[in-house]
Every structure is written in C-alpha cells, then in structure tokens.
Amino acid sequence: MNKDQFLIKLDQSLNRLSDDERKDILADFQEHFDMAKKDDKTEEEIAQSLGSPNHIAKELLATHYLEKAEATSSTGNFLRAVWAVIGLGFFNLVIVLGPFIALVSLIVSGWIMGGAFVISPFLFLINLLFYPGSFLYFDLFFSITLTGIGLLIIIAMVYVTNFVTKGFMGYLNFNVRIVKGGMK
C-alpha cells in the first residue's frame, strides 16, 4: 500500500470526526511519510511500519471519544467512549462490556430503589383510596421513613454515579493505553 492509499483509507475510517480533526491527523501522517522518505524508505515500507489504517483509526477514535467523555460527561459521550474502546478488539468486548453492564445494573438498581422508597407515601395513599379500612399508623410512619431513606439513597446515588463514571473512564483510558502500547 502506498502513501495515497494509506491516507485515503485512514480518512475514510475517520469519517466520524470533524473535517478539521481529520485534516490535522492526515497532515501528521503525511509528515510522517515525508520524514521517513528522507531516511530512504519506500512508501510501502512506511505504510507497513505504521500498521493498518483501520486499526489506527479505531485507536484514534477511542482516544477522541474518551477525551470528549471526560470533557463533557453526558450519557451519550460515555456510551460512545465505551463502544469505541470495545471496537478496538474482541478482547475488549469481554474486558470492557462485562464490567460496564455490571456497573450500569448496580447504578440503575440503586436509582430505582431510591425512587421506589420516595414514592412509598403515594402508594400508601393509593392503597387507602381502594381499601379505606386498611389504615394503620404503622404503615403511614413506615412509608414516611422509607421516603427519608429513599432521599438519602438518591443523594448517595448522585455521588456514586459520578465516582463510578470517573473510575470507569480511568479504566477505559487504561485499557486503551494497554491496547496501543502493550504491557510495557
């Protein structure tokens, strides 16, 4: 593969990036080809030493989405970063997707539990509407207690969600560094 073929494949693989970012990356690789040509290497040797343009693009996209997720922490950015890291290889499918599903399940269950506890007085009132003779002070005070516990759980889940998100982003960065450079 010569320089032009390499750069065209790399450009096509980076189509999810903005034009400016793609131009910068392609300019860097163009410069790399020019510098290596001064050392009397052929374009084919240079392209072979760089590796597959598709793999390079996957690494660059994973790094881009990780940086974007760290800068602006939204669910969409986070999911794109996870998906980009998984795209680096089958090994990442197992190493990244398993912990991701487990953490998301725990976080979602925490939020659901907190929300269910908070709405317990409403459920108590609905029960009274359908069964007016079932009023017990214990049920009333227990539902109020559950509301307080639910509010505490929701407050804790805000911190837990932020902590887990930042920790998992660090894990994704670590994973990308391993894939890019191996265990050094």
C-alpha positions in Angstrom: 0.0 0.0 0.0 1.4 3.4 -0.9 1.0 6.7 0.8 -2.1 7.8 -1.0 -3.9 4.6 -0.5 -2.9 4.6 3.2 -4.1 8.2 3.7 -7.4 7.6 1.8 -8.2 4.5 3.9 -7.3 6.4 7.1 -9.5 9.4 6.0 -12.4 7.0 5.3 -12.0 5.3 8.7 -12.0 8.7 10.5 -15.3 9.9 8.9 -16.9 10.3 12.3 -14.5 13.1 13.2 -14.9 16.7 12.2 -13.1 17.9 9.0 -10.6 19.9 11.0 -9.6 17.0 13.2 -9.3 14.7 10.2 -7.1 17.2 8.3 -4.8 17.5 11.4 -4.4 13.8 11.7 -3.9 13.3 8.0 -1.3 16.1 8.0 0.5 14.4 10.8 0.7 11.1 8.9 1.7 13.0 5.7 4.5 14.5 7.7 5.5 11.1 9.0 5.7 9.7 5.4 7.8 12.7 4.3 10.2 12.3 7.3 10.6 8.6 6.7 11.2 9.2 2.9 14.2 11.3 3.9 15.6 8.2 5.5 15.4 6.4 2.1 12.4 4.2 3.0 9.7 3.4 0.4 6.1 4.3 0.9 5.2 0.7 1.2 7.7 0.2 4.0 6.5 3.2 5.8 2.8 2.1 5.5 3.7 -1.3 6.7 5.6 0.0 9.7 2.6 2.2 10.6 0.2 -0.7 10.6 -3.4 -1.0 9.4 -5.2 2.4 8.8 -8.4 0.9 10.2 -6.7 -0.1 13.4 -5.0 3.3 13.7 -8.4 5.0 13.2 -10.0 2.8 15.9 -7.3 3.8 18.3 -7.7 7.5 17.4 -11.5 7.3 17.7 -11.3 5.6 21.0 -8.9 8.3 22.3 -11.1 11.1 20.9 -14.3 9.8 22.4 -12.6 9.2 25.8 -11.4 12.8 25.8 -14.8 14.0 24.8 -16.5 12.0 27.6 -14.0 13.3 30.1 -14.6 16.9 29.0 -18.4 16.8 28.8 -19.8 13.9 30.9 -23.0 13.0 29.2 -24.6 9.6 28.8 -24.1 9.8 25.0 -20.5 10.7 25.2 -19.9 8.0 27.8 -21.6 5.3 25.7 -19.7 6.4 22.6 -16.4 6.1 24.5 -17.3 2.6 25.8 -18.3 1.5 22.3 -15.2 2.9 20.7 -13.0 1.1 23.3 -14.9 -2.2 22.7 -14.3 -1.7 18.9 -10.5 -2.0 19.5 -10.8 -5.8 19.6 -12.7 -8.9 20.7 -10.6 -9.0 23.9 -12.1 -5.6 24.8 -15.6 -6.9 24.3 -15.1 -9.2 27.3 -12.9 -6.9 29.4 -14.9 -3.7 28.9 -18.5 -4.8 28.3 -18.8 -7.2 31.3 -17.8 -4.6 33.9 -19.8 -1.9 32.1 -23.0 -4.0 32.2 -22.4 -4.9 35.9 -21.8 -1.3 36.9 -24.8 0.1 35.0 -27.0 -2.6 36.5 -25.9 -1.7 40.0 -26.3 2.1 39.4 -29.8 1.7 37.8 -31.0 -0.6 40.6 -29.8 2.0 43.2 -31.7 4.7 41.5 -34.8 2.6 41.1 -34.7 1.6 44.8 -34.3 5.2 45.9 -37.2 6.3 43.7 -39.4 3.5 44.9 -38.8 4.4 48.5 -39.5 8.1 47.8 -42.9 7.3 46.2 -44.0 4.9 49.0 -46.3 7.5 50.7 -48.1 7.9 47.4 -48.6 4.2 47.2 -49.9 4.3 50.8 -52.4 6.9 49.8 -53.5 4.9 46.7 -54.0 1.9 48.9 -56.2 4.0 51.2 -58.3 5.1 48.3 -59.1 1.5 47.3 -59.2 0.0 50.8 -60.2 2.7 53.2 -60.5 0.3 56.2 -56.8 -0.7 55.9 -55.4 2.4 57.5 -52.7 1.7 60.1 -50.4 4.3 61.7 -47.5 1.8 61.3 -48.0 1.8 57.5 -48.1 5.6 57.5 -45.0 6.1 59.5 -43.1 3.3 57.7 -43.8 4.9 54.4 -42.6 8.2 55.7 -39.5 6.5 57.0 -38.9 4.9 53.6 -39.2 8.3 51.9 -36.4 9.6 54.1 -34.3 6.6 53.4 -35.1 6.9 49.7 -34.0 10.6 49.6 -30.7 9.6 51.3 -30.2 6.8 48.8 -30.8 9.2 45.9 -28.3 11.7 47.3 -25.8 8.9 47.7 -26.5 7.7 44.2 -25.6 11.1 42.7 -22.1 10.7 44.3 -21.8 7.0 43.5 -22.8 7.6 39.9 -20.2 10.4 39.5 -17.5 8.3 41.2 -18.2 5.2 39.2 -18.3 7.2 35.9 -14.9 8.8 36.6 -13.5 5.4 37.7 -14.7 3.6 34.7 -13.4 6.4 32.4 -10.0 5.8 34.0 -10.4 2.1 33.4 -11.2 2.8 29.7 -8.1 5.0 29.4 -6.0 2.3 31.0 -7.5 -0.2 28.6 -6.7 2.0 25.6 -3.1 2.5 26.7 -2.7 -1.3 27.0 -4.1 -1.9 23.5 -2.0 0.9 22.0 1.3 0.1 23.6 1.0 -3.3 25.1 2.3 -4.1 28.6 5.5 -2.1 28.9 
